């Protein structure tokens, strides 16, 4: 019983990190860029894809078609925390994701995103 409590405590002490991740289809090189306030939830993203419930329908379709072995998940950047009373993690994470979308351009044949019309 003590071991269970010890493991729970260790889990609670793990620092929660926000960041941007990429899911890459190794068969056609298409990529999906996403962000999360807790990178520990990437297993949940994988679970969602494996069970047909991912929000990006094109990625979900190809995951089902090619199988999980055709995809790689990678953390692209961890959000750096700032000791600032006006720091807004959600806004900073959106900016970081936008930076990676602009850099990698995962639109059309290159990825699973639709270009935003401005």
MIPARO-424804 format. One record per residue: residue number from 1; residue in one letter; x, y, z of N, C-alpha, C in turn. Coordinates in Angstrom, 1 decimal, always signed. Example, Ala and Ser with C-alpha at 12.3 -4.5 7.8 and 13.67 -1.06 7.14 Angstrom:
% MIPARO-424804
PT,nr,rest,n_x,n_y,n_z,ca_x,ca_y,ca_z,c_x,c_y,c_z
PT,1,A,+13.2,-5.7,+7.8,+12.3,-4.5,+7.8,+13.2,-3.3,+7.8
PT,2,S,+12.8,-2.2,+7.1,+13.7,-1.1,+7.1,+12.9,+0.0,+7.9
This chain:
% MIPARO-424804
PT,nr,rest,n_x,n_y,n_z,ca_x,ca_y,ca_z,c_x,c_y,c_z
PT,1,X,+0.8,-1.2,+0.0,+0.0,+0.0,+0.0,+0.9,+1.3,+0.0
PT,2,X,+2.0,+1.2,+0.7,+2.9,+2.4,+0.7,+3.4,+2.7,-0.6
PT,3,X,+3.7,+1.7,-1.4,+4.2,+1.9,-2.8,+3.2,+2.7,-3.6
PT,4,X,+2.0,+2.4,-3.5,+0.9,+3.1,-4.2,+0.9,+4.6,-3.9
PT,5,X,+1.0,+4.9,-2.6,+1.1,+6.3,-2.1,+2.3,+7.0,-2.6
PT,6,X,+3.4,+6.2,-2.6,+4.7,+6.8,-3.1,+4.6,+7.1,-4.6
PT,7,X,+4.1,+6.3,-5.4,+3.9,+6.5,-6.8,+3.0,+7.7,-7.1
PT,8,X,+1.9,+7.8,-6.3,+1.0,+8.9,-6.5,+1.7,+10.2,-6.2
PT,9,X,+2.5,+10.2,-5.1,+3.2,+11.4,-4.7,+4.2,+11.8,-5.8
PT,10,X,+4.9,+10.8,-6.3,+5.9,+11.1,-7.4,+5.2,+11.7,-8.6
PT,11,X,+4.0,+11.2,-8.9,+3.3,+11.7,-10.1,+2.9,+13.1,-9.9
PT,12,X,+2.4,+13.5,-8.7,+2.0,+14.8,-8.3,+3.2,+15.8,-8.4
PT,13,X,+4.4,+15.3,-8.1,+5.6,+16.2,-8.1,+6.2,+16.4,-9.5
PT,14,X,+5.8,+15.6,-10.5,+6.3,+15.8,-11.8,+5.8,+17.2,-12.3
PT,15,X,+6.7,+18.0,-12.8,+6.4,+19.3,-13.3,+5.5,+19.2,-14.5
PT,16,X,+4.4,+20.0,-14.5,+3.5,+20.0,-15.7,+4.1,+21.1,-16.7
PT,17,X,+4.3,+20.6,-17.9,+4.9,+21.5,-18.9,+3.9,+21.7,-20.0
PT,18,X,+3.8,+22.9,-20.5,+3.0,+23.2,-21.7,+4.0,+23.2,-22.9
PT,19,X,+3.4,+22.9,-24.1,+4.3,+23.0,-25.2,+3.6,+22.7,-26.5
PT,20,X,+4.4,+22.7,-27.6,+3.9,+22.4,-28.9,+4.4,+21.1,-29.4
PT,21,X,+3.6,+20.3,-30.0,+4.0,+19.0,-30.5,+3.6,+18.8,-32.0
PT,22,X,+4.3,+17.8,-32.6,+4.0,+17.4,-34.0,+3.7,+16.0,-34.1
PT,23,X,+2.7,+15.7,-34.9,+2.4,+14.3,-35.3,+2.7,+14.2,-36.8
PT,24,X,+3.6,+13.3,-37.1,+4.1,+13.2,-38.5,+3.7,+11.8,-39.1
PT,25,X,+3.1,+11.9,-40.3,+2.8,+10.7,-41.0,+4.1,+10.3,-41.8
PT,26,X,+4.7,+9.2,-41.5,+6.0,+8.8,-42.2,+5.8,+8.3,-43.6
PT,27,X,+4.5,+8.0,-43.9,+4.2,+7.5,-45.3,+4.1,+8.6,-46.3
PT,28,X,+3.6,+9.7,-45.9,+3.4,+10.8,-46.9,+4.0,+12.2,-46.4
PT,29,X,+4.7,+12.1,-45.2,+5.3,+13.3,-44.7,+4.4,+14.5,-44.3
PT,30,X,+3.1,+14.2,-44.2,+2.2,+15.2,-43.7,+2.4,+15.4,-42.2
PT,31,X,+2.2,+16.6,-41.7,+2.3,+16.9,-40.3,+1.1,+17.6,-39.7
PT,32,X,+0.9,+17.3,-38.4,-0.1,+18.0,-37.6,+0.6,+18.7,-36.5
PT,33,X,+0.3,+20.0,-36.3,+0.9,+20.7,-35.2,-0.2,+21.0,-34.2
PT,34,X,+0.1,+20.7,-32.9,-0.8,+20.9,-31.8,-0.1,+21.5,-30.6
PT,35,X,-0.9,+21.9,-29.7,-0.3,+22.4,-28.4,-1.2,+21.9,-27.3
PT,36,X,-0.5,+21.9,-26.1,-1.2,+21.4,-24.9,-0.6,+22.1,-23.7
PT,37,X,-1.5,+22.3,-22.7,-1.0,+23.0,-21.5,-0.4,+21.9,-20.6
PT,38,X,-0.4,+20.6,-21.0,+0.2,+19.6,-20.2,+0.7,+18.5,-21.2
PT,39,X,+2.0,+18.5,-21.4,+2.5,+17.5,-22.4,+2.4,+16.1,-22.0
PT,40,X,+2.0,+15.9,-20.7,+1.8,+14.5,-20.2,+0.5,+13.9,-20.9
PT,41,X,-0.3,+14.8,-21.5,-1.6,+14.4,-22.1,-1.4,+13.8,-23.5
PT,42,X,-0.2,+13.8,-24.0,+0.1,+13.3,-25.3,-0.4,+11.8,-25.5
PT,43,X,-0.3,+11.1,-24.4,-0.8,+9.7,-24.4,-2.3,+9.7,-24.6
PT,44,X,-3.0,+10.7,-24.1,-4.4,+10.8,-24.3,-4.7,+11.2,-25.8
PT,45,X,-3.8,+11.9,-26.4,-4.0,+12.2,-27.8,-3.8,+11.0,-28.7
PT,46,X,-2.8,+10.2,-28.3,-2.6,+8.9,-29.0,-3.8,+8.0,-28.8
PT,47,X,-4.4,+7.9,-27.6,-5.5,+7.1,-27.3,-6.7,+7.6,-28.1
PT,48,X,-6.9,+8.9,-28.2,-8.0,+9.4,-29.0,-7.9,+9.0,-30.5
PT,49,X,-6.7,+9.1,-31.0,-6.5,+8.7,-32.4,-6.8,+7.2,-32.6
PT,50,X,-6.3,+6.4,-31.6,-6.4,+4.9,-31.7,-7.9,+4.5,-31.6
PT,51,X,-8.7,+5.3,-31.0,-10.1,+5.0,-30.8,-11.1,+5.8,-31.7
PT,52,X,-10.5,+6.5,-32.7,-11.3,+7.1,-33.7,-12.0,+8.4,-33.3
PT,53,X,-11.5,+9.1,-32.2,-12.2,+10.2,-31.7,-11.4,+11.5,-31.8
PT,54,X,-10.4,+11.6,-32.6,-9.5,+12.8,-32.7,-10.3,+13.9,-33.4
PT,55,X,-10.1,+15.1,-33.0,-10.8,+16.3,-33.6,-10.5,+16.6,-35.0
PT,56,X,-9.2,+16.4,-35.4,-8.9,+16.6,-36.8,-9.2,+15.4,-37.7
PT,57,X,-10.3,+15.5,-38.4,-10.9,+14.4,-39.2,-9.9,+13.8,-40.2
PT,58,X,-9.2,+14.7,-40.9,-8.3,+14.2,-41.9,-7.1,+13.3,-41.3
PT,59,X,-6.6,+13.8,-40.2,-5.5,+13.1,-39.5,-6.1,+11.8,-39.0
PT,60,X,-7.3,+11.8,-38.4,-8.0,+10.6,-37.9,-8.2,+9.6,-39.0
PT,61,X,-8.6,+10.1,-40.2,-8.9,+9.2,-41.3,-7.6,+8.5,-41.7
PT,62,X,-6.5,+9.2,-41.9,-5.2,+8.6,-42.3,-4.6,+7.7,-41.2
PT,63,X,-4.8,+8.1,-39.9,-4.3,+7.2,-38.8,-5.0,+5.9,-38.9
PT,64,X,-6.3,+5.9,-39.2,-7.1,+4.7,-39.3,-6.7,+3.9,-40.5
PT,65,X,-6.4,+4.6,-41.6,-6.0,+4.0,-42.9,-4.5,+3.4,-42.8
PT,66,X,-3.6,+4.2,-42.3,-2.2,+3.7,-42.3,-1.8,+3.0,-41.1
PT,67,X,-2.5,+3.2,-40.0,-2.1,+2.5,-38.7,-1.2,+3.3,-37.9
PT,68,X,-1.2,+3.1,-36.6,-0.4,+3.9,-35.7,+1.1,+3.8,-36.0
PT,69,X,+1.6,+2.7,-36.5,+3.0,+2.5,-36.8,+3.5,+3.5,-37.9
PT,70,X,+2.6,+4.2,-38.6,+3.0,+5.1,-39.7,+3.2,+6.5,-39.1
PT,71,X,+3.0,+6.7,-37.8,+3.1,+8.1,-37.3,+4.1,+8.2,-36.1
PT,72,X,+4.7,+9.4,-36.1,+5.6,+9.7,-35.0,+5.1,+11.0,-34.3
PT,73,X,+5.2,+10.9,-33.0,+4.9,+12.1,-32.2,+6.2,+12.7,-31.6
PT,74,X,+6.3,+14.0,-31.6,+7.5,+14.7,-31.2,+7.1,+16.0,-30.5
PT,75,X,+7.7,+16.3,-29.4,+7.6,+17.6,-28.8,+8.5,+18.6,-29.5
PT,76,X,+8.0,+19.6,-30.0,+8.8,+20.6,-30.8,+9.4,+21.7,-29.9
PT,77,X,+8.6,+22.1,-28.9,+9.1,+23.2,-28.0,+8.3,+23.2,-26.7
PT,78,X,+9.0,+23.4,-25.6,+8.4,+23.5,-24.3,+8.2,+25.0,-24.0
PT,79,X,+7.1,+25.4,-23.6,+6.8,+26.8,-23.2,+7.6,+27.2,-22.0
PT,80,X,+8.4,+28.2,-22.1,+9.2,+28.7,-21.0,+8.3,+29.6,-20.1
PT,81,X,+8.2,+29.2,-18.8,+7.4,+30.0,-17.9,+8.1,+31.3,-17.6
PT,82,X,+7.3,+32.3,-17.3,+7.8,+33.6,-17.0,+7.3,+34.0,-15.6
PT,83,X,+8.2,+34.6,-14.8,+7.8,+35.1,-13.5,+7.3,+36.5,-13.6
PT,84,X,+6.1,+36.6,-14.2,+5.5,+37.9,-14.5,+4.0,+37.8,-14.1
PT,85,X,+3.5,+38.8,-13.3,+2.1,+38.7,-12.9,+1.1,+38.8,-14.0
PT,86,X,+1.6,+39.3,-15.2,+0.7,+39.5,-16.3,+0.8,+38.3,-17.3
PT,87,X,+1.6,+37.4,-17.0,+1.9,+36.2,-17.9,+0.7,+35.4,-18.1
PT,88,X,+0.3,+35.2,-19.3,-0.9,+34.4,-19.6,-0.5,+33.1,-20.4
PT,89,X,-0.4,+32.0,-19.7,+0.1,+30.8,-20.3,-0.7,+30.4,-21.6
PT,90,X,-2.0,+30.5,-21.5,-2.8,+30.1,-22.7,-2.5,+31.0,-23.9
PT,91,X,-2.3,+32.3,-23.7,-2.0,+33.2,-24.8,-0.6,+32.9,-25.4
PT,92,X,+0.3,+32.7,-24.5,+1.7,+32.4,-24.9,+1.8,+31.1,-25.7
PT,93,X,+1.0,+30.1,-25.2,+1.0,+28.8,-25.9,+0.4,+29.0,-27.3
PT,94,X,-0.6,+29.8,-27.5,-1.2,+30.0,-28.8,-0.2,+30.7,-29.7
PT,95,X,+0.6,+31.6,-29.2,+1.6,+32.3,-30.0,+2.7,+31.3,-30.4
PT,96,X,+3.1,+30.4,-29.5,+4.1,+29.4,-29.8,+3.6,+28.5,-30.8
PT,97,X,+2.4,+28.0,-30.7,+1.8,+27.2,-31.8,+1.8,+27.9,-33.1
PT,98,X,+1.4,+29.1,-33.1,+1.3,+29.9,-34.3,+2.7,+30.1,-35.0
PT,99,X,+3.7,+30.2,-34.1,+5.1,+30.3,-34.6,+5.4,+29.0,-35.4
PT,100,X,+5.1,+27.9,-34.8,+5.4,+26.6,-35.5,+4.6,+26.4,-36.7
PT,101,X,+3.3,+26.8,-36.7,+2.5,+26.7,-37.9,+3.1,+27.5,-39.0
PT,102,X,+3.5,+28.7,-38.7,+4.2,+29.6,-39.7,+5.5,+29.0,-40.2
PT,103,X,+6.2,+28.4,-39.3,+7.5,+27.9,-39.7,+7.4,+26.6,-40.6
PT,104,X,+6.5,+25.7,-40.2,+6.5,+24.4,-40.9,+5.4,+24.4,-42.0
PT,105,X,+4.5,+25.3,-42.0,+3.5,+25.4,-43.0,+2.8,+24.1,-43.3
PT,106,X,+2.1,+23.5,-42.3,+1.4,+22.2,-42.5,+0.1,+22.3,-43.2
PT,107,X,+0.0,+22.9,-44.3,-1.2,+23.1,-45.0,-1.3,+22.4,-46.3
PT,108,X,-2.5,+22.1,-46.8,-2.6,+21.4,-48.1,-2.0,+20.1,-48.1
PT,109,X,-1.1,+19.8,-49.1,-0.4,+18.5,-49.2,+0.6,+18.3,-48.2
PT,110,X,+1.0,+19.4,-47.5,+2.1,+19.3,-46.5,+1.6,+18.9,-45.1
PT,111,X,+0.3,+19.0,-44.9,-0.2,+18.7,-43.5,-1.7,+18.6,-43.4
PT,112,X,-2.1,+18.6,-42.1,-3.5,+18.4,-41.8,-4.3,+19.6,-41.3
PT,113,X,-3.7,+20.8,-41.6,-4.3,+22.1,-41.2,-4.9,+22.8,-42.5
PT,114,X,-5.9,+23.6,-42.2,-6.4,+24.5,-43.2,-5.8,+25.9,-43.0
PT,115,X,-5.4,+26.6,-44.1,-4.9,+27.9,-43.9,-6.0,+28.8,-43.4
PT,116,X,-5.6,+29.7,-42.5,-6.5,+30.7,-42.0,-6.7,+31.8,-43.0
PT,117,X,-7.9,+32.2,-43.3,-8.1,+33.4,-44.2,-8.1,+34.6,-43.3
PT,118,X,-7.4,+35.7,-43.7,-7.3,+36.9,-42.9,-8.1,+38.0,-43.4
